Amino acid sequence: IGTNCLKVILECCYLTDAEKKIACKLSVEAGADFVKTSTGFGTSGATLEDIIIMKEAVEGKAKIKAAGGIRDYETSKKFLDLGIERIGTSGGISI
């Protein structure tokens, strides 16, 4: 999308694992720079399982942003250790 960064937000809490894979693959085909787990307003936020599914599905062709429910250092470290590039959180100061 030119010089603009395109982030596609999946609301993973409403999707099956198969739908998450399809959504990630379609996002990559559409030129997404990032695929994001959640808006943070769904019934739940990012999970480590979601990140594993998403990383596999994008095959390194898009970056992953985890968002929703990440409020402390220990949790953010687990996501970062899985290889995400960004964290969406309202708890940046406490992290």
N, CA, C and O atoms as a GROMACS GRO file, in nm:
protein
  380
    1ILE      N    1   0.085  -0.117   0.000
    1ILE     CA    2   0.000   0.000   0.000
    1ILE      C    3   0.090   0.124   0.000
    1ILE      O    4   0.078   0.211   0.086
    2GLY      N    5   0.176   0.129  -0.096
    2GLY     CA    6   0.267   0.242  -0.104
    2GLY      C    7   0.358   0.248   0.016
    2GLY      O    8   0.414   0.147   0.057
    3THR      N    9   0.373   0.367   0.073
    3THR     CA   10   0.458   0.385   0.191
    3THR      C   11   0.380   0.370   0.321
    3THR      O   12   0.437   0.380   0.429
    4ASN      N   13   0.250   0.344   0.311
    4ASN     CA   14   0.166   0.328   0.430
    4ASN      C   15   0.174   0.185   0.482
    4ASN      O   16   0.193   0.091   0.405
    5CYS      N   17   0.159   0.171   0.610
    5CYS     CA   18   0.161   0.040   0.675
    5CYS      C   19   0.017  -0.011   0.686
    5CYS      O   20  -0.070   0.056   0.741
    6LEU      N   21  -0.007  -0.129   0.632
    6LEU     CA   22  -0.140  -0.189   0.637
    6LEU      C   23  -0.144  -0.297   0.744
    6LEU      O   24  -0.072  -0.396   0.736
    7LYS      N   25  -0.230  -0.275   0.845
    7LYS     CA   26  -0.251  -0.374   0.950
    7LYS      C   27  -0.392  -0.429   0.935
    7LYS      O   28  -0.490  -0.353   0.931
    8VAL      N   29  -0.402  -0.561   0.927
    8VAL     CA   30  -0.532  -0.626   0.922
    8VAL      C   31  -0.560  -0.680   1.062
    8VAL      O   32  -0.480  -0.755   1.118
    9ILE      N   33  -0.674  -0.641   1.118
    9ILE     CA   34  -0.709  -0.685   1.252
    9ILE      C   35  -0.808  -0.801   1.242
    9ILE      O   36  -0.917  -0.787   1.187
   10LEU      N   37  -0.767  -0.914   1.297
   10LEU     CA   38  -0.857  -1.028   1.311
   10LEU      C   39  -0.911  -1.022   1.453
   10LEU      O   40  -0.837  -0.986   1.544
   11GLU      N   41  -1.032  -1.055   1.473
   11GLU     CA   42  -1.084  -1.066   1.608
   11GLU      C   43  -1.082  -1.215   1.640
   11GLU      O   44  -1.183  -1.285   1.630
   12CYS      N   45  -0.963  -1.263   1.678
   12CYS     CA   46  -0.937  -1.407   1.690
   12CYS      C   47  -1.033  -1.479   1.784
   12CYS      O   48  -1.060  -1.598   1.765
   13CYS      N   49  -1.084  -1.410   1.883
   13CYS     CA   50  -1.174  -1.475   1.979
   13CYS      C   51  -1.303  -1.523   1.914
   13CYS      O   52  -1.373  -1.607   1.972
   14TYR      N   53  -1.335  -1.473   1.796
   14TYR     CA   54  -1.458  -1.512   1.727
   14TYR      C   55  -1.431  -1.610   1.613
   14TYR      O   56  -1.525  -1.652   1.545
   15LEU      N   57  -1.305  -1.647   1.591
   15LEU     CA   58  -1.269  -1.732   1.477
   15LEU      C   59  -1.221  -1.870   1.522
   15LEU      O   60  -1.164  -1.886   1.630
   16THR      N   61  -1.246  -1.969   1.438
   16THR     CA   62  -1.188  -2.101   1.461
   16THR      C   63  -1.042  -2.096   1.419
   16THR      O   64  -1.000  -2.001   1.353
   17ASP      N   65  -0.965  -2.196   1.455
   17ASP     CA   66  -0.825  -2.200   1.413
   17ASP      C   67  -0.815  -2.202   1.261
   17ASP      O   68  -0.728  -2.135   1.204
   18ALA      N   69  -0.902  -2.276   1.195
   18ALA     CA   70  -0.901  -2.281   1.048
   18ALA      C   71  -0.931  -2.143   0.989
   18ALA      O   72  -0.868  -2.103   0.891
   19GLU      N   73  -1.025  -2.072   1.047
   19GLU     CA   74  -1.059  -1.938   0.998
   19GLU      C   75  -0.944  -1.840   1.020
   19GLU      O   76  -0.920  -1.752   0.938
   20LYS      N   77  -0.871  -1.855   1.131
   20LYS     CA   78  -0.755  -1.769   1.157
   20LYS      C   79  -0.649  -1.790   1.050
   20LYS      O   80  -0.590  -1.693   1.001
   21LYS      N   81  -0.625  -1.915   1.013
   21LYS     CA   82  -0.527  -1.945   0.909
   21LYS      C   83  -0.568  -1.884   0.776
   21LYS      O   84  -0.487  -1.821   0.708
   22ILE      N   85  -0.694  -1.904   0.739
   22ILE     CA   86  -0.744  -1.848   0.613
   22ILE      C   87  -0.734  -1.696   0.614
   22ILE      O   88  -0.689  -1.636   0.516
   23ALA      N   89  -0.775  -1.634   0.724
   23ALA     CA   90  -0.771  -1.487   0.733
   23ALA      C   91  -0.628  -1.435   0.721
   23ALA      O   92  -0.605  -1.333   0.657
   24CYS      N   93  -0.533  -1.505   0.782
   24CYS     CA   94  -0.393  -1.463   0.772
   24CYS      C   95  -0.342  -1.476   0.629
   24CYS      O   96  -0.275  -1.385   0.578
   25LYS      N   97  -0.374  -1.587   0.564
   25LYS     CA   98  -0.328  -1.607   0.427
   25LYS      C   99  -0.389  -1.504   0.333
   25LYS      O  100  -0.321  -1.451   0.245
   26LEU      N  101  -0.518  -1.474   0.351
   26LEU     CA  102  -0.583  -1.371   0.268
   26LEU      C  103  -0.523  -1.233   0.295
   26LEU      O  104  -0.508  -1.153   0.203
   27SER      N  105  -0.489  -1.207   0.419
   27SER     CA  106  -0.427  -1.078   0.454
   27SER      C  107  -0.294  -1.061   0.383
   27SER      O  108  -0.264  -0.954   0.330
   28VAL      N  109  -0.215  -1.167   0.382
   28VAL     CA  110  -0.085  -1.164   0.313
   28VAL      C  111  -0.107  -1.143   0.163
   28VAL      O  112  -0.038  -1.061   0.101
   29GLU      N  113  -0.201  -1.215   0.105
   29GLU     CA  114  -0.231  -1.200  -0.038
   29GLU      C  115  -0.274  -1.058  -0.072
   29GLU      O  116  -0.248  -1.009  -0.181
   30ALA      N  117  -0.342  -0.992   0.023
   30ALA     CA  118  -0.390  -0.855   0.002
   30ALA      C  119  -0.281  -0.752   0.026
   30ALA      O  120  -0.303  -0.633   0.004
   31GLY      N  121  -0.163  -0.795   0.069
   31GLY     CA  122  -0.053  -0.702   0.088
   31GLY      C  123  -0.036  -0.648   0.228
   31GLY      O  124   0.029  -0.545   0.246
   32ALA      N  125  -0.093  -0.714   0.327
   32ALA     CA  126  -0.081  -0.666   0.464
   32ALA      C  127   0.063  -0.668   0.512
   32ALA      O  128   0.138  -0.761   0.483
   33ASP      N  129   0.101  -0.564   0.584
   33ASP     CA  130   0.232  -0.558   0.649
   33ASP      C  131   0.226  -0.627   0.784
   33ASP      O  132   0.323  -0.690   0.828
   34PHE      N  133   0.112  -0.615   0.851
   34PHE     CA  134   0.090  -0.674   0.983
   34PHE      C  135  -0.044  -0.745   0.986
   34PHE      O  136  -0.139  -0.704   0.919
   35VAL      N  137  -0.050  -0.852   1.063
   35VAL     CA  138  -0.176  -0.914   1.100
   35VAL      C  139  -0.184  -0.904   1.252
   35VAL      O  140  -0.091  -0.944   1.322
   36LYS      N  141  -0.294  -0.852   1.301
   36LYS     CA  142  -0.311  -0.822   1.444
   36LYS      C  143  -0.418  -0.913   1.503
   36LYS      O  144  -0.519  -0.941   1.439
   37THR      N  145  -0.394  -0.959   1.625
   37THR     CA  146  -0.482  -1.056   1.688
   37THR      C  147  -0.620  -1.004   1.725
   37THR      O  148  -0.718  -1.078   1.719
   38SER      N  149  -0.629  -0.878   1.762
   38SER     CA  150  -0.751  -0.832   1.826
   38SER      C  151  -0.756  -0.680   1.833
   38SER      O  152  -0.653  -0.612   1.829
   39THR      N  153  -0.876  -0.628   1.844
   39THR     CA  154  -0.893  -0.484   1.870
   39THR      C  155  -0.873  -0.455   2.018
   39THR      O  156  -0.846  -0.342   2.057
   40GLY      N  157  -0.888  -0.560   2.101
   40GLY     CA  158  -0.884  -0.542   2.245
   40GLY      C  159  -1.023  -0.523   2.303
   40GLY      O  160  -1.038  -0.509   2.424
   41PHE      N  161  -1.124  -0.522   2.217
   41PHE     CA  162  -1.261  -0.501   2.264
   41PHE      C  163  -1.349  -0.624   2.250
   41PHE      O  164  -1.467  -0.619   2.282
   42GLY      N  165  -1.293  -0.736   2.202
   42GLY     CA  166  -1.369  -0.860   2.187
   42GLY      C  167  -1.384  -0.930   2.321
   42GLY      O  168  -1.353  -0.873   2.426
   43THR      N  169  -1.430  -1.054   2.315
   43THR     CA  170  -1.453  -1.130   2.438
   43THR      C  171  -1.324  -1.177   2.502
   43THR      O  172  -1.322  -1.212   2.621
   44SER      N  173  -1.216  -1.179   2.426
   44SER     CA  174  -1.083  -1.207   2.481
   44SER      C  175  -0.978  -1.149   2.389
   44SER      O  176  -1.008  -1.113   2.275
   45GLY      N  177  -0.857  -1.140   2.438
   45GLY     CA  178  -0.749  -1.081   2.360
   45GLY      C  179  -0.658  -1.185   2.300
   45GLY      O  180  -0.699  -1.298   2.273
   46ALA      N  181  -0.535  -1.147   2.282
   46ALA     CA  182  -0.434  -1.233   2.219
   46ALA      C  183  -0.406  -1.355   2.307
   46ALA      O  184  -0.405  -1.347   2.429
   47THR      N  185  -0.382  -1.466   2.240
   47THR     CA  186  -0.336  -1.587   2.310
   47THR      C  187  -0.208  -1.635   2.243
   47THR      O  188  -0.183  -1.607   2.126
   48LEU      N  189  -0.129  -1.706   2.318
   48LEU     CA  190  -0.006  -1.761   2.262
   48LEU      C  191  -0.038  -1.858   2.149
   48LEU      O  192   0.035  -1.865   2.050
   49GLU      N  193  -0.146  -1.933   2.164
   49GLU     CA  194  -0.187  -2.027   2.060
   49GLU      C  195  -0.221  -1.955   1.930
   49GLU      O  196  -0.187  -2.001   1.821
   50ASP      N  197  -0.289  -1.840   1.942
   50ASP     CA  198  -0.321  -1.760   1.823
   50ASP      C  199  -0.194  -1.719   1.750
   50ASP      O  200  -0.187  -1.726   1.627
   51ILE      N  201  -0.094  -1.676   1.825
   51ILE     CA  202   0.031  -1.631   1.764
   51ILE      C  203   0.099  -1.745   1.689
   51ILE      O  204   0.150  -1.724   1.578
   52ILE      N  205   0.100  -1.862   1.747
   52ILE     CA  206   0.162  -1.977   1.680
   52ILE      C  207   0.091  -2.006   1.548
   52ILE      O  208   0.156  -2.029   1.446
   53ILE      N  209  -0.041  -2.005   1.550
   53ILE     CA  210  -0.120  -2.029   1.428
   53ILE      C  211  -0.092  -1.921   1.325
   53ILE      O  212  -0.070  -1.950   1.207
   54MET      N  213  -0.093  -1.796   1.369
   54MET     CA  214  -0.075  -1.684   1.277
   54MET      C  215   0.066  -1.682   1.216
   54MET      O  216   0.081  -1.659   1.096
   55LYS      N  217   0.168  -1.706   1.299
   55LYS     CA  218   0.306  -1.707   1.248
   55LYS      C  219   0.323  -1.814   1.141
   55LYS      O  220   0.386  -1.790   1.038
   56GLU      N  221   0.266  -1.931   1.165
   56GLU     CA  222   0.274  -2.038   1.067
   56GLU      C  223   0.201  -2.000   0.938
   56GLU      O  224   0.251  -2.026   0.828
   57ALA      N  225   0.086  -1.939   0.952
   57ALA     CA  226   0.003  -1.905   0.835
   57ALA      C  227   0.065  -1.796   0.747
   57ALA      O  228   0.054  -1.804   0.625
   58VAL      N  229   0.129  -1.696   0.807
   58VAL     CA  230   0.184  -1.586   0.727
   58VAL      C  231   0.319  -1.622   0.665
   58VAL      O  232   0.365  -1.554   0.573
   59GLU      N  233   0.382  -1.727   0.714
   59GLU     CA  234   0.507  -1.778   0.656
   59GLU      C  235   0.614  -1.670   0.641
   59GLU      O  236   0.690  -1.670   0.544
   60GLY      N  237   0.620  -1.578   0.738
   60GLY     CA  238   0.721  -1.473   0.734
   60GLY      C  239   0.693  -1.361   0.635
   60GLY      O  240   0.777  -1.273   0.616
   61LYS      N  241   0.576  -1.363   0.572
   61LYS     CA  242   0.542  -1.262   0.471
   61LYS      C  243   0.470  -1.141   0.529
   61LYS      O  244   0.447  -1.043   0.458
   62ALA      N  245   0.436  -1.148   0.656
   62ALA     CA  246   0.375  -1.035   0.727
   62ALA      C  247   0.421  -1.043   0.872
   62ALA      O  248   0.457  -1.151   0.921
   63LYS      N  249   0.420  -0.931   0.939
   63LYS     CA  250   0.456  -0.926   1.080
   63LYS      C  251   0.330  -0.948   1.164
   63LYS      O  252   0.218  -0.932   1.116
   64ILE      N  253   0.352  -0.984   1.290
   64ILE     CA  254   0.240  -1.010   1.380
   64ILE      C  255   0.238  -0.908   1.493
   64ILE      O  256   0.342  -0.876   1.552
   65LYS      N  257   0.119  -0.857   1.520
   65LYS     CA  258   0.098  -0.768   1.634
   65LYS      C  259  -0.001  -0.836   1.729
   65LYS      O  260  -0.113  -0.869   1.689
   66ALA      N  261   0.040  -0.856   1.852
   66ALA     CA  262  -0.047  -0.914   1.955
   66ALA      C  263  -0.112  -0.800   2.033
   66ALA      O  264  -0.043  -0.708   2.076
   67ALA      N  265  -0.241  -0.808   2.051
   67ALA     CA  266  -0.313  -0.704   2.123
   67ALA      C  267  -0.428  -0.763   2.201
   67ALA      O  268  -0.489  -0.862   2.160
   68GLY      N  269  -0.456  -0.703   2.313
   68GLY     CA  270  -0.568  -0.744   2.397
   68GLY      C  271  -0.523  -0.833   2.511
   68GLY      O  272  -0.479  -0.945   2.489
   69GLY      N  273  -0.535  -0.782   2.632
   69GLY     CA  274  -0.505  -0.861   2.751
   69GLY      C  275  -0.359  -0.867   2.791
   69GLY      O  276  -0.325  -0.941   2.883
   70ILE      N  277  -0.274  -0.793   2.725
   70ILE     CA  278  -0.130  -0.794   2.758
   70ILE      C  279  -0.104  -0.676   2.850
   70ILE      O  280  -0.100  -0.561   2.806
   71ARG      N  281  -0.086  -0.706   2.979
   71ARG     CA  282  -0.079  -0.597   3.078
   71ARG      C  283   0.044  -0.600   3.167
   71ARG      O  284   0.061  -0.512   3.251
   72ASP      N  285   0.129  -0.702   3.150
   72ASP     CA  286   0.247  -0.710   3.236
   72ASP      C  287   0.368  -0.762   3.158
   72ASP      O  288   0.356  -0.814   3.048
   73TYR      N  289   0.484  -0.745   3.220
   73TYR     CA  290   0.610  -0.782   3.155
   73TYR      C  291   0.616  -0.930   3.121
   73TYR      O  292   0.657  -0.967   3.011
   74GLU      N  293   0.575  -1.016   3.214
   74GLU     CA  294   0.586  -1.160   3.193
   74GLU      C  295   0.505  -1.204   3.072
   74GLU      O  296   0.552  -1.283   2.990
   75THR      N  297   0.384  -1.152   3.060
   75THR     CA  298   0.298  -1.187   2.946
   75THR      C  299   0.357  -1.133   2.817
   75THR      O  300   0.362  -1.204   2.717
   76SER      N  301   0.400  -1.008   2.818
   76SER     CA  302   0.457  -0.949   2.696
   76SER      C  303   0.581  -1.024   2.652
   76SER      O  304   0.604  -1.041   2.532
   77LYS      N  305   0.663  -1.069   2.746
   77LYS     CA  306   0.785  -1.144   2.714
   77LYS      C  307   0.751  -1.275   2.644
   77LYS      O  308   0.820  -1.315   2.550
   78LYS      N  309   0.646  -1.344   2.689
   78LYS     CA  310   0.605  -1.470   2.626
   78LYS      C  311   0.568  -1.447   2.480
   78LYS      O  312   0.604  -1.527   2.393
   79PHE      N  313   0.497  -1.338   2.453
   79PHE     CA  314   0.460  -1.307   2.315
   79PHE      C  315   0.584  -1.270   2.233
   79PHE      O  316   0.599  -1.315   2.119
   80LEU      N  317   0.670  -1.189   2.289
   80LEU     CA  318   0.792  -1.149   2.218
   80LEU      C  319   0.880  -1.270   2.189
   80LEU      O  320   0.944  -1.277   2.083
   81ASP      N  321   0.886  -1.364   2.282
   81ASP     CA  322   0.965  -1.485   2.261
   81ASP      C  323   0.913  -1.571   2.146
   81ASP      O  324   0.988  -1.649   2.087
   82LEU      N  325   0.784  -1.556   2.113
   82LEU     CA  326   0.728  -1.627   1.998
   82LEU      C  327   0.757  -1.557   1.866
   82LEU      O  328   0.728  -1.610   1.759
   83GLY      N  329   0.814  -1.438   1.874
   83GLY     CA  330   0.857  -1.369   1.753
   83GLY      C  331   0.765  -1.262   1.700
   83GLY      O  332   0.775  -1.224   1.584
   84ILE      N  333   0.675  -1.212   1.783
   84ILE     CA  334   0.591  -1.102   1.735
   84ILE      C  335   0.675  -0.975   1.724
   84ILE      O  336   0.780  -0.962   1.787
   85GLU      N  337   0.628  -0.882   1.643
   85GLU     CA  338   0.703  -0.759   1.622
   85GLU      C  339   0.649  -0.641   1.701
   85GLU      O  340   0.722  -0.547   1.732
   86ARG      N  341   0.519  -0.646   1.735
   86ARG     CA  342   0.458  -0.536   1.810
   86ARG      C  343   0.359  -0.590   1.912
   86ARG      O  344   0.301  -0.697   1.897
   87ILE      N  345   0.341  -0.511   2.016
   87ILE     CA  346   0.240  -0.540   2.119
   87ILE      C  347   0.147  -0.421   2.127
   87ILE      O  348   0.191  -0.306   2.132
   88GLY      N  349   0.018  -0.451   2.128
   88GLY     CA  350  -0.082  -0.347   2.151
   88GLY      C  351  -0.127  -0.358   2.296
   88GLY      O  352  -0.181  -0.462   2.336
   89THR      N  353  -0.107  -0.256   2.374
   89THR     CA  354  -0.144  -0.261   2.515
   89THR      C  355  -0.173  -0.122   2.568
   89THR      O  356  -0.120  -0.023   2.519
   90SER      N  357  -0.257  -0.118   2.668
   90SER     CA  358  -0.279   0.009   2.738
   90SER      C  359  -0.195   0.012   2.864
   90SER      O  360  -0.201   0.108   2.941
   91GLY      N  361  -0.116  -0.095   2.886
   91GLY     CA  362  -0.035  -0.104   3.008
   91GLY      C  363   0.114  -0.083   2.982
   91GLY      O  364   0.197  -0.143   3.050
   92GLY      N  365   0.147   0.001   2.887
   92GLY     CA  366   0.287   0.021   2.852
   92GLY      C  367   0.375   0.065   2.967
   92GLY      O  368   0.489   0.021   2.978
   93ILE      N  369   0.325   0.150   3.052
   93ILE     CA  370   0.406   0.199   3.163
   93ILE      C  371   0.435   0.088   3.262
   93ILE      O  372   0.548   0.076   3.310
   94SER      N  373   0.335   0.005   3.292
   94SER     CA  374   0.358  -0.104   3.388
   94SER      C  375   0.444  -0.215   3.330
   94SER      O  376   0.509  -0.288   3.404
   95ILE      N  377   0.443  -0.229   3.199
   95ILE     CA  378   0.526  -0.330   3.135
   95ILE      C  379   0.671  -0.284   3.139
   95ILE      O  380   0.759  -0.354   3.090
   0.00000   0.00000   0.00000
